[in-house]
Amino acid sequence: MPTENSAYTLLVLRRKPFLITIVLSLFLLLFLAGCGATSSGTGGTGSGNSNPGDGSTKTVKGFGAENGCPSDAVLETRPSNPTVTVKPTQQDSTVTVHKGDVMEVQLPFGSRWAGPTKSEGPLQMEMTAGFADQGAKVCVWRFSVQGTGHTTLTFSKRALCNGKERVCAMYIMPYTFTVNAQ
């Protein structure tokens, strides 16, 4: 025959699966919340580069997040054409550039891209990292080659979820480009 103390123990044991279910549900909810639209761009306006004569950007709130670029900076005035253009098909390969070249990494709209936010090795970032080029429909990282040496540029691609989909794919694909500056 159960005693009053054993009934209390039975009640406590029945509550543990319920608490575990609640904790796991909260964890799953937080994990899936990362699929929502986010933007790391600034809320201000104006040029996003250090050489306004070479090209300029303007801020269009939400444009970057909508198209997958990490910045809401949108190309306003096209700078000079790059000497070297790097595209996703060149991932895991070595790109050779020379001192004085201008290199652009162009990643297509339709995925959420992330990449370097500052200069890397011999590469000096020229404009806002990951600005949008509406004409070419790409997110752009623009660098000028200031020296010699090797550096690796690492980007990541995720699903672009705008909240209209019932299910958002959860993946992160790395894209690496080795740059050999001569």
MARFIBA-491252 format. One line per field, with one value per atom (N, C-alpha, C): residue number from 1; x, y, z. Coordinates in Angstrom, 1 decimal, padded with zeros to 4 digits. Each point is the difference from the previous one (the first is absolute). Example, Ala and Ser with C-alpha at 12.3 -4.5 7.8 and 13.67 -1.06 7.14 Angstrom:
! MARFIBA-491252
i: (1|1|1|2|2|2)
xx: (013.2|-000.9|000.9|-000.4|000.9|-000.8)
yy: (-005.7|001.2|001.2|001.1|001.1|001.1)
zz: (007.8|000.0|000.0|-000.7|000.0|000.8)
***
This chain:
! MARFIBA-491252
i: (1|1|1|2|2|2|3|3|3|4|4|4|5|5|5|6|6|6|7|7|7|8|8|8|9|9|9|10|10|10|11|11|11|12|12|12|13|13|13|14|14|14|15|15|15|16|16|16|17|17|17|18|18|18|19|19|19|20|20|20|21|21|21|22|22|22|23|23|23|24|24|24|25|25|25|26|26|26|27|27|27|28|28|28|29|29|29|30|30|30|31|31|31|32|32|32|33|33|33|34|34|34|35|35|35|36|36|36|37|37|37|38|38|38|39|39|39|40|40|40|41|41|41|42|42|42|43|43|43|44|44|44|45|45|45|46|46|46|47|47|47|48|48|48|49|49|49|50|50|50|51|51|51|52|52|52|53|53|53|54|54|54|55|55|55|56|56|56|57|57|57|58|58|58|59|59|59|60|60|60|61|61|61|62|62|62|63|63|63|64|64|64|65|65|65|66|66|66|67|67|67|68|68|68|69|69|69|70|70|70|71|71|71|72|72|72|73|73|73|74|74|74|75|75|75|76|76|76|77|77|77|78|78|78|79|79|79|80|80|80|81|81|81|82|82|82|83|83|83|84|84|84|85|85|85|86|86|86|87|87|87|88|88|88|89|89|89|90|90|90|91|91|91|92|92|92|93|93|93|94|94|94|95|95|95|96|96|96|97|97|97|98|98|98|99|99|99|100|100|100|101|101|101|102|102|102|103|103|103|104|104|104|105|105|105|106|106|106|107|107|107|108|108|108|109|109|109|110|110|110|111|111|111|112|112|112|113|113|113|114|114|114|115|115|115|116|116|116|117|117|117|118|118|118|119|119|119|120|120|120|121|121|121|122|122|122|123|123|123|124|124|124|125|125|125|126|126|126|127|127|127|128|128|128|129|129|129|130|130|130|131|131|131|132|132|132|133|133|133|134|134|134|135|135|135|136|136|136|137|137|137|138|138|138|139|139|139|140|140|140|141|141|141|142|142|142|143|143|143|144|144|144|145|145|145|146|146|146|147|147|147|148|148|148|149|149|149|150|150|150|151|151|151|152|152|152|153|153|153|154|154|154|155|155|155|156|156|156|157|157|157|158|158|158|159|159|159|160|160|160|161|161|161|162|162|162|163|163|163|164|164|164|165|165|165|166|166|166|167|167|167|168|168|168|169|169|169|170|170|170|171|171|171|172|172|172|173|173|173|174|174|174|175|175|175|176|176|176|177|177|177|178|178|178|179|179|179|180|180|180|181|181|181|182|182|182)
xx: (000.8|-000.8|000.9|-000.3|000.9|-000.2|001.1|000.0|-000.1|-000.2|-000.1|001.3|001.1|001.3|000.2|-000.4|000.3|-000.9|-001.2|-000.9|000.7|000.6|000.8|001.1|000.7|001.1|-000.5|-001.1|-000.6|-000.4|-000.6|-000.4|001.3|001.1|001.2|000.5|000.0|000.6|-000.9|-001.3|-000.8|000.2|000.5|000.2|001.3|001.0|001.3|-000.2|-000.7|-000.1|-000.7|-000.9|-000.7|001.0|000.8|001.0|001.0|000.5|000.9|-000.6|-001.2|-000.7|-000.1|-000.3|000.0|001.4|001.0|001.3|000.5|-000.3|000.4|-000.8|-001.2|-000.9|000.6|000.3|000.6|001.3|000.9|001.2|-000.2|-001.0|-000.3|-000.5|-000.9|-000.5|001.1|000.9|001.1|000.9|000.2|000.8|-000.6|-001.3|-000.7|-000.2|000.1|-000.2|001.1|001.1|001.1|-000.3|-001.1|-000.4|-000.7|-000.3|-000.7|000.9|-000.6|000.8|000.7|001.2|000.8|000.8|000.5|000.8|001.1|001.2|001.0|000.5|-000.8|000.3|-000.3|000.5|-000.2|-001.3|-000.6|-001.2|000.2|001.3|000.3|000.0|000.3|000.1|001.3|000.4|001.2|000.9|001.2|001.0|000.6|000.3|000.5|001.5|000.6|001.4|000.9|001.3|001.0|000.4|-000.3|000.3|-001.2|-000.8|-001.2|000.1|001.1|000.2|000.0|000.4|000.1|-001.3|-001.0|-001.3|-000.6|-001.3|-000.7|-001.2|-000.4|-001.2|-001.0|-001.2|-001.0|-000.7|-000.5|-000.7|-001.5|-000.4|-001.4|-000.5|-000.6|-000.4|-000.7|000.5|-000.6|000.4|000.6|000.3|001.0|001.0|001.0|-000.6|-000.8|-000.6|-000.9|-000.7|-001.0|000.7|001.2|000.7|001.1|000.4|001.0|001.3|000.2|001.2|000.1|001.2|000.1|-000.1|000.0|-000.1|-001.2|-000.6|-001.0|000.5|001.4|000.6|-000.3|-000.5|-000.3|000.9|000.6|000.9|-000.8|000.5|-000.6|000.8|001.3|000.9|001.0|000.1|000.9|001.4|000.9|001.4|000.6|001.3|000.6|-000.2|000.0|-000.1|001.1|-000.3|001.1|001.0|001.2|001.0|-000.3|-000.4|-000.3|-001.4|-000.8|-001.4|000.0|-000.4|000.0|-001.5|-000.4|-001.4|000.0|-001.2|-000.1|000.6|000.0|000.5|001.5|000.7|001.4|000.3|-001.0|000.3|001.0|000.7|001.1|001.1|000.2|001.1|000.8|001.2|000.9|-000.2|-000.2|-000.1|001.3|000.6|001.2|-000.3|000.5|-000.2|001.4|000.1|001.2|-000.1|001.0|000.0|-000.6|-001.0|-000.6|-001.3|-000.3|-001.2|-001.2|-001.2|-001.2|-000.8|-000.3|-000.7|-001.3|-001.0|-001.4|-000.4|-000.6|-000.7|-001.4|-000.7|-001.4|-000.8|-000.9|-000.8|-001.5|-000.7|-001.3|-001.1|-001.0|-001.2|-000.6|-000.8|-000.8|000.4|001.1|000.5|000.5|000.0|000.5|001.6|000.7|001.5|000.6|001.1|000.8|001.5|000.8|001.4|000.8|001.2|000.9|-000.6|000.3|-000.5|001.1|001.3|001.1|001.1|001.0|001.1|000.7|000.4|000.7|001.3|001.1|001.3|000.4|000.4|000.3|-001.2|-001.2|-001.2|-000.6|-000.2|-000.5|-001.5|-001.0|-001.4|-000.2|-000.6|-000.3|-001.3|-001.1|-001.3|-000.7|-001.2|-000.7|000.0|000.3|000.0|-001.4|000.0|-001.3|-001.1|000.4|-001.0|-000.7|-001.2|-000.8|000.2|000.2|000.0|-001.3|-001.0|-001.3|000.1|000.8|000.1|000.5|001.0|000.6|-000.7|-000.8|-000.7|000.9|001.0|001.1|000.3|000.5|000.6|001.5|000.6|001.4|000.9|001.1|001.1|001.1|000.5|000.9|001.3|001.1|001.4|000.9|001.0|001.1|001.2|000.9|001.2|001.1|000.4|000.9|001.4|000.1|001.3|000.1|000.9|000.2|-000.3|-000.2|-000.2|-001.3|-000.2|-001.2|-001.0|-001.3|-001.0|-001.2|-000.8|-001.2|-001.2|-000.9|-001.3|-001.1|-000.7|-001.0|-001.4|-000.9|-001.4|-000.9|-001.2|-001.0|-001.3|-000.7|-001.3|-001.0|-001.1|-001.2|-001.2|-001.1|-001.3|-000.5|-000.6|-000.6|-001.5|-000.3|-001.4|-000.6|-001.2|-000.6|-001.3|-000.2|-001.2|-001.2|000.0|-001.2|000.1|001.1|000.2|-000.5|-000.6|-000.4|001.2|001.0|001.1|001.3|000.9|001.2|001.2|000.7|001.1|001.1|000.5|001.1|001.3|000.8|001.3|000.9|001.3|001.0|001.1|000.2|001.0|001.2|001.2|001.2|000.5|000.4|000.7|001.3|001.1|001.3|000.8|000.7|000.8|001.4|001.0|001.4|000.5|000.5|000.5|001.5|000.6|001.5|000.3|000.4|000.4|001.5|000.3|001.4|000.4)
yy: (-001.2|001.2|001.2|001.0|001.2|000.9|000.5|001.0|001.4|000.9|001.4|000.5|-000.4|000.4|-000.7|-001.2|-000.6|000.6|000.5|000.7|001.3|000.7|001.2|-000.3|-001.1|-000.4|-000.3|-000.7|-000.3|001.3|001.0|001.2|000.8|000.0|000.7|-000.7|-001.3|-000.8|000.3|000.2|000.3|001.4|000.9|001.4|000.1|-000.8|000.1|-000.1|-000.9|000.0|001.2|000.5|001.3|001.1|000.2|001.0|-000.1|-001.2|-000.3|000.4|-000.4|000.4|001.5|000.7|001.5|000.5|-000.4|000.5|-000.3|-001.2|-000.4|000.8|000.2|000.8|001.5|000.6|001.3|000.1|-001.0|-000.1|-000.1|-000.9|-000.1|001.3|000.7|001.3|001.0|000.1|000.9|-000.4|-001.2|-000.5|000.4|-000.2|000.3|001.5|000.8|001.4|000.6|-000.6|000.5|000.1|-000.6|000.0|001.3|000.9|001.2|001.0|001.0|001.0|000.9|000.3|000.9|000.9|001.1|000.9|000.5|000.1|000.6|001.3|000.6|001.3|001.1|001.2|001.1|000.7|000.8|000.7|001.4|000.4|001.3|000.0|001.2|000.1|000.6|-000.1|000.6|-001.0|000.4|-000.8|-001.0|-001.2|-001.1|-000.2|000.8|-000.3|001.2|-000.3|001.0|000.9|-000.4|000.8|000.3|001.1|000.3|000.2|000.5|000.2|-001.3|-001.1|-001.3|-000.7|000.4|-000.7|000.3|-000.1|000.2|-000.9|-000.1|-000.8|000.8|-000.4|000.7|-001.1|000.3|-001.0|000.0|-001.2|-000.3|-001.0|000.4|-000.8|-001.3|-001.1|-001.3|-000.6|000.7|-000.5|-001.2|000.2|-001.1|-001.2|000.0|-001.1|-000.7|000.8|-000.5|-000.8|000.3|-000.6|-000.9|000.0|-000.9|000.6|001.3|000.7|000.4|000.0|000.3|001.5|000.8|001.5|000.5|001.1|000.7|001.0|000.1|000.9|-000.5|001.0|-000.3|000.8|-000.6|000.8|001.1|001.2|001.2|000.5|000.1|000.4|-001.1|-000.6|-001.1|000.5|-000.7|000.4|-000.6|000.1|-000.6|-001.5|-000.6|-001.4|-000.7|-001.1|-000.8|-000.6|-000.2|-000.7|-001.5|-000.5|-001.4|-000.1|-000.9|-000.3|-001.4|-000.3|-001.3|-000.4|-001.2|-000.5|-001.3|-000.4|-001.2|-001.3|000.0|-001.2|-000.2|001.1|-000.1|-000.4|-000.4|-000.4|-001.1|000.0|-001.0|000.1|001.1|000.2|001.1|000.2|001.1|001.0|001.3|001.1|000.8|000.2|000.8|001.5|000.9|001.4|000.7|001.2|000.7|001.3|000.5|001.3|001.1|000.7|001.0|-000.4|-001.3|-000.5|000.3|000.0|000.1|-001.3|-000.7|-001.2|000.1|-000.6|-000.1|-001.4|-000.3|-001.3|000.3|-000.7|000.2|-001.2|000.0|-001.1|000.3|-000.9|000.3|000.2|000.9|000.1|-001.3|-000.2|-001.2|-000.9|000.3|-000.8|001.1|-000.4|001.0|-000.3|001.1|-000.1|000.7|-000.5|000.6|-000.1|001.0|-000.1|001.0|000.3|000.9|001.4|000.6|001.3|001.1|-000.5|000.9|-000.5|000.8|-000.4|-001.3|-000.8|-001.3|000.0|-000.2|-000.1|001.1|-000.3|001.1|000.6|-000.4|000.5|001.1|001.2|001.1|000.2|-000.1|000.1|001.4|000.2|001.3|000.6|-000.8|000.5|-000.8|000.3|-000.7|-001.5|-000.9|-001.4|-000.5|-000.8|-000.6|000.9|001.1|001.0|-000.7|000.5|-000.5|000.7|-000.7|000.5|-000.4|000.9|-000.3|-000.4|000.7|-000.4|-001.4|-000.4|-001.3|-001.1|000.5|-000.9|-000.9|000.7|-000.7|000.8|-000.7|000.6|000.1|001.2|000.2|000.3|-000.6|000.4|000.5|001.2|000.6|000.3|-000.5|000.2|000.6|000.8|000.4|-000.8|-000.4|-000.8|001.0|000.0|001.0|-000.6|-001.3|-000.7|-001.3|-000.8|-001.4|-001.0|-001.2|-001.1|-000.8|-000.9|-000.9|000.4|-000.1|000.1|-000.8|-000.4|-000.8|000.8|000.2|000.7|-001.1|000.1|-001.0|000.6|-000.6|000.5|-001.2|000.4|-001.1|000.3|-001.0|000.1|-000.8|000.7|-000.6|000.2|-000.7|000.2|001.4|000.6|001.3|-000.2|000.1|-000.2|001.4|000.2|001.3|-000.1|-001.1|-000.2|-000.5|000.0|-000.5|-001.5|-000.6|-001.5|-000.6|-001.2|-000.7|-000.7|-000.4|-000.7|000.8|000.2|000.7|-001.0|-000.2|-001.0|000.5|-000.9|000.4|-000.6|000.8|-000.4|001.2|-000.2|001.0|-000.6|000.6|-000.5|000.9|-000.4|000.8|000.2|001.2|000.3|000.6|-000.6|000.6|000.2|001.1|000.4|000.4|-000.7|000.3|001.1|001.1|001.1|000.0|-000.1|000.1|001.4|000.9|001.4|000.0|000.4|000.0|001.4)
zz: (000.0|000.0|000.0|-000.9|-000.1|001.2|000.4|001.1|-000.6|000.9|-000.4|-000.7|000.6|-000.5|-001.4|-000.2|-001.3|-001.1|000.3|-000.9|-000.5|001.0|-000.3|-001.0|000.2|-000.9|-001.4|000.0|-001.3|-000.8|000.7|-000.6|-000.5|000.7|-000.4|-001.2|-000.1|-001.1|-001.3|000.2|-001.2|-000.5|000.8|-000.5|-000.8|000.3|-000.7|-001.5|-000.6|-001.5|-000.5|000.7|-000.4|000.0|001.0|000.0|-001.1|-000.2|-001.1|-001.3|-000.2|-001.3|-000.2|001.1|-000.1|-000.4|000.7|-000.2|-001.5|-000.4|-001.4|-001.0|000.3|-001.0|-000.1|001.1|000.0|-000.7|000.2|-000.8|-001.5|-000.4|-001.4|-000.6|000.8|-000.5|-000.2|000.9|-000.1|-001.2|-000.2|-001.1|-001.3|-000.2|-001.2|-000.2|001.0|-000.1|-000.8|-000.2|-000.8|-001.4|-000.5|-001.4|-000.4|000.9|-000.3|-000.7|-000.6|-000.7|001.0|-000.2|000.8|-000.9|000.6|-000.8|000.9|-000.4|000.8|-000.5|-001.0|-000.5|000.9|-000.3|000.9|-000.5|000.9|-000.3|-000.6|-000.1|-000.6|-001.5|-000.6|-001.4|-000.4|-001.2|-000.5|-000.6|-000.3|-000.6|000.9|-000.5|000.9|-000.4|-000.7|-000.4|000.4|-000.1|000.4|-001.2|-001.2|-001.2|-000.8|000.4|-000.6|-001.5|-000.5|-001.4|-000.8|000.6|-000.6|-000.1|000.7|000.1|001.3|000.0|001.3|000.2|001.2|000.3|000.8|000.0|000.9|000.8|001.1|000.8|-000.3|-000.3|-000.2|001.0|001.0|001.2|-000.5|000.4|-000.3|-001.3|-000.9|-001.3|000.1|000.8|000.1|000.5|001.1|000.6|-001.0|-000.8|-000.9|-001.1|-000.4|-001.1|000.4|001.3|000.5|000.3|-000.2|000.3|001.5|000.5|001.5|000.3|-001.0|000.2|-000.8|000.5|-000.8|-000.9|-000.2|-000.9|-001.4|-000.8|-001.4|-000.9|-001.1|-000.9|-000.6|000.1|-000.6|-001.2|000.2|-001.1|-000.2|-001.2|-000.3|000.0|000.8|000.0|-001.3|-000.2|-001.1|000.0|-001.2|000.0|000.6|000.7|000.7|-001.0|000.4|-000.8|000.0|001.2|000.2|000.6|-000.5|000.6|000.4|001.2|000.6|000.2|-000.5|000.1|000.7|000.5|000.8|-000.7|-001.3|-000.7|000.2|000.5|000.2|001.5|000.8|001.3|000.1|001.1|000.3|-001.1|-000.6|-001.0|000.4|-000.6|000.2|-001.0|000.4|-000.9|000.0|-001.1|-000.1|-000.3|000.8|-000.2|000.1|-000.5|000.1|000.8|000.6|000.7|-000.9|000.5|-000.8|-000.6|-000.1|-000.5|000.9|-000.6|000.8|-000.2|001.1|-000.1|000.7|-000.7|000.5|000.2|001.1|000.2|-000.2|-001.0|-000.3|000.3|000.9|000.4|-000.3|-000.7|-000.5|001.0|-000.3|000.9|000.1|001.0|000.2|001.1|000.6|001.1|001.0|001.3|001.0|000.1|-000.3|-000.1|001.2|000.5|001.0|-000.4|000.3|-000.4|000.8|-000.4|000.7|000.2|001.1|000.2|000.1|-000.1|000.0|-000.9|-000.2|-000.8|000.4|-001.0|000.3|-000.6|000.7|-000.5|-001.0|-001.2|-001.0|-000.6|000.3|-000.6|000.9|-000.5|000.7|-000.5|000.9|-000.3|-000.5|-001.2|-000.5|000.3|000.1|000.2|001.1|000.4|001.0|-000.4|001.0|-000.2|-000.4|-001.1|-000.4|-000.5|-000.6|-000.6|-001.2|-000.3|-001.0|-001.3|-001.1|-001.3|-000.7|-000.1|-000.5|-001.5|-000.8|-001.4|-000.3|000.8|-000.2|000.9|000.9|000.9|000.8|000.6|000.8|001.3|001.0|001.2|-000.3|000.3|-000.4|001.1|000.1|000.9|-001.0|000.2|-000.9|000.7|-000.5|000.6|-001.0|000.5|-000.8|000.6|-000.9|000.4|000.3|001.3|000.5|000.2|-000.1|000.3|-000.6|000.5|-000.5|001.1|-000.4|001.0|-000.3|000.9|-000.1|001.1|-000.3|000.9|-000.4|001.0|-000.3|000.3|-000.9|000.2|000.2|001.1|000.3|000.1|-000.8|-000.1|000.4|000.4|000.3|-000.7|-000.4|-000.7|000.8|000.3|000.7|-000.8|000.4|-000.7|000.3|-001.0|000.1|000.3|001.3|000.4|000.3|-000.7|000.2|000.9|000.6|000.8|-000.7|-001.3|-000.8|-000.1|000.1|-000.1|001.3|-000.1|001.2|000.6|-000.8|000.5|-000.6|000.9|-000.5|000.1|-001.1|000.1|000.9|000.8|001.0|-000.5|-000.7|-000.4|-000.1|000.1|-000.2|-000.9|-001.1|-001.0|000.0|000.3|000.0|-001.5|-000.3|-001.2|000.3|-000.4|000.3|-001.3|000.0|-001.2|000.6|-000.6|000.4|-001.0|000.5|-000.8|000.1|-001.2|-000.1|-000.6|000.8|-000.4|-000.4|-001.2|-000.5|-000.2)
***
